Amino acid sequence: MYKVAIYIRLSKEDVDKGYDESESIKNQRTLLTQYVEKMGSDYKLIDIYIDQGFTGTNFNRPDFQRMIKDIELGKINMVITKDLSRLGRDYIETGEYIEKWFPEKNVRYVSVTDDIDTFANNNGNNDIAPFKSILNDMYSKDLSKKIRTALHTMQKEGKWVGGRTALGYMKDPNNRNKLIICEPEAKIVKTIFNMAILRKSN
């Protein structure tokens, strides 16, 4: 009996590219649950683990770590993802899980669209899994470089690219890359500066 874990990940980069979060998660869930159902009575779906808004280069994702803990507790002995990049984009750490950690725990790993199955001895796609991991890693690094370049360009143009704004400012509702004065907070800032000036003069 295979005790199956479905693992789903949607990164922030996916959302930025226009993927609808709920729709993408739903599509992955549908694809993978149907896959498990078709495999027959020897496969029991134990749990579905979902991480939204987490990059594939970081394995400290809440539900991924919950899945790892369940594997260590013996609740899971098979992991299924839509593709290899959903598991991770760091080729070294992804390889550690596929080539070392999963086998040590006697866990079967399946990547559906890549046609990778670590328990299928005659599956040629298993041999190219490391190369796919390298490509996923390269894609992530290239994307990160492009994002940094775009942010630097916007900064040089005087556009706001940060998260939380400084006291006294707020994001323009019509343009998230432009700051405008937040009048209630601006009064507080002016008061602080006036108090500092008075203290200095005394």
C-alpha positions in Angstrom: 0.0 0.0 0.0 1.4 3.4 -1.0 0.6 6.2 1.3 0.6 9.2 -1.0 1.3 12.8 -0.5 0.5 15.3 -3.1 2.7 18.4 -3.0 1.7 21.6 -4.7 3.7 24.8 -5.0 2.9 28.2 -6.5 5.7 30.7 -6.4 5.4 34.5 -6.3 7.0 34.6 -9.7 4.1 32.5 -11.1 1.7 35.1 -9.7 3.7 38.0 -11.2 3.5 36.3 -14.6 -0.2 36.4 -14.4 -1.2 33.0 -13.0 -4.3 33.1 -10.9 -3.4 31.7 -7.5 -6.6 29.8 -6.8 -7.0 28.5 -10.3 -3.4 27.3 -10.5 -3.7 25.5 -7.2 -7.0 24.0 -8.2 -5.6 22.8 -11.5 -2.6 21.1 -9.8 -4.9 19.5 -7.2 -7.2 18.2 -9.9 -4.4 16.8 -12.1 -2.7 15.0 -9.2 -5.8 13.7 -7.4 -7.0 12.2 -10.7 -3.6 10.7 -11.2 -3.8 9.0 -7.8 -7.3 7.7 -8.4 -6.3 6.1 -11.7 -3.5 4.2 -10.0 -5.9 1.9 -8.2 -6.6 0.6 -4.7 -3.0 0.1 -3.7 -2.6 3.9 -3.6 -4.2 5.9 -0.8 -4.1 9.7 -0.7 -3.1 10.7 2.8 -2.8 14.5 2.5 -2.3 17.4 0.1 0.5 19.8 1.0 0.3 23.3 -0.5 2.8 26.2 -0.4 1.7 29.5 -2.0 4.0 32.3 -2.7 7.3 30.4 -2.0 10.3 30.3 -4.3 11.5 26.9 -5.4 15.1 27.7 -4.3 14.0 27.8 -0.6 13.1 24.4 0.9 12.0 26.0 4.3 8.4 26.1 3.1 5.8 25.4 5.8 3.9 22.7 4.1 6.9 21.1 2.5 8.5 20.8 6.0 5.2 19.4 7.3 5.3 16.8 4.6 8.9 15.9 5.5 7.9 15.5 9.1 5.0 13.2 8.1 7.5 11.1 6.0 9.8 10.8 9.1 6.7 9.7 11.1 5.9 7.0 8.6 2.7 8.5 7.4 3.9 9.0 3.8 5.9 6.7 1.5 5.1 8.3 -1.9 5.3 11.9 -3.0 3.7 13.2 -6.2 4.2 16.6 -7.9 3.0 18.1 -11.1 6.5 18.6 -12.3 10.1 18.6 -10.9 10.2 22.4 -10.5 7.2 22.2 -8.1 9.4 20.2 -5.7 12.2 22.7 -6.0 14.5 24.8 -8.3 17.8 24.4 -6.4 19.3 21.5 -8.3 21.7 20.5 -5.5 19.0 20.3 -2.8 16.4 18.9 -5.2 18.9 16.2 -6.1 19.6 15.5 -2.4 15.9 14.7 -1.9 15.5 12.6 -5.1 18.8 10.8 -5.1 19.5 10.4 -1.4 16.9 11.4 1.2 13.8 9.8 -0.4 15.6 6.5 -1.2 16.9 6.4 2.4 13.3 6.7 3.7 12.1 4.3 1.0 9.9 7.0 -0.5 8.8 6.8 -4.1 8.8 10.1 -5.9 6.7 10.8 -9.1 6.8 13.9 -11.3 3.7 13.5 -13.5 4.4 15.8 -16.5 8.1 15.0 -16.5 7.2 11.3 -16.4 9.7 10.7 -13.6 9.2 7.7 -11.3 12.0 6.8 -9.0 10.7 3.3 -8.5 10.5 2.5 -12.2 13.8 0.9 -13.0 13.4 1.0 -16.8 12.3 4.7 -17.0 14.8 6.7 -19.0 13.3 9.9 -17.8 14.8 9.2 -14.3 18.3 9.5 -15.8 17.6 13.0 -17.1 16.0 14.3 -13.9 19.4 15.9 -12.7 19.6 17.8 -16.0 16.0 19.1 -15.6 16.9 20.2 -12.1 19.9 22.1 -13.4 17.7 23.8 -16.0 15.1 24.7 -13.4 17.9 26.2 -11.2 19.3 28.2 -14.1 15.8 29.5 -14.9 15.4 30.6 -11.3 18.7 32.4 -11.3 18.1 34.0 -14.6 14.6 35.2 -13.5 16.1 36.6 -10.3 18.7 38.5 -12.2 16.1 40.0 -14.6 13.9 41.0 -11.6 16.9 42.7 -9.9 17.8 44.6 -13.1 14.2 45.7 -13.6 14.0 47.0 -10.0 17.3 48.9 -10.3 16.0 50.5 -13.5 12.8 51.6 -11.8 14.8 52.9 -8.8 16.9 55.0 -11.1 13.7 56.5 -12.6 12.6 57.5 -9.1 9.9 54.9 -8.8 9.0 53.3 -5.5 9.8 49.5 -5.5 9.8 48.8 -1.8 7.2 47.3 0.5 6.3 49.2 3.6 6.6 53.0 3.2 8.3 55.4 5.5 6.2 57.3 8.1 4.5 60.2 6.4 4.1 58.6 3.0 1.8 56.2 1.3 1.5 54.5 -2.1 -0.5 56.3 -4.7 -3.8 54.3 -5.1 -3.5 54.8 -8.8 0.2 54.0 -9.1 1.9 51.6 -6.7 5.3 52.8 -7.8 4.7 56.4 -6.7 4.6 57.8 -3.2 2.3 60.5 -2.0 2.1 62.3 1.3 -0.1 60.8 4.0 -1.5 63.9 5.7 -2.3 62.4 9.1 1.1 60.8 9.4 2.8 63.9 7.9 1.5 66.0 10.9 3.1 63.5 13.3 6.4 63.8 11.4 6.3 67.6 11.4 5.6 67.6 15.1 8.6 65.3 15.8 10.9 67.5 13.8 9.6 70.7 15.4 10.1 69.2 18.9 13.7 68.2 17.9 14.4 71.7 16.6 13.1 73.3 19.8 15.1 70.9 22.0 18.3 71.8 20.0 17.7 75.5 20.3 17.2 75.2 24.1 
